[in-house]
Amino acid sequence: MSISIGKKGEQIVKKGEKIYYKIKPELEKKYDLGYYVTIEVDTGKFFVGKTSIEALHKAKKAFPRKQFFLAQVGRVAGLLYESIFRQRK
């Protein structure tokens, strides 16, 4: 099965990976492997949680309408997260 994330999604993943590898040494010193980090790629701000839900919740609180790059500390793979629970005006 193949999932297409589109051009914007690909850009978020590329930026997110670049930021993740820059902050990876700091994350691995400060947090146990297996924690999750959510990165807002336009600002470089990141949020860490014991679970992916916790990390995403922190990020969505700070940036309610953004897409994020999500990775597990100590892992190579990351993914794009886009909220399906958009706030409506």
Protein Blocks (a to p, Z undefined) as FASTA:
>chain_A
ZZdebjmlmmmmmmmmmmmmmmmmmmmmmpcghiacdddfknopacddfbfklmmmmmmm
mmmmbccddddehiabdcddddfbbccZZ
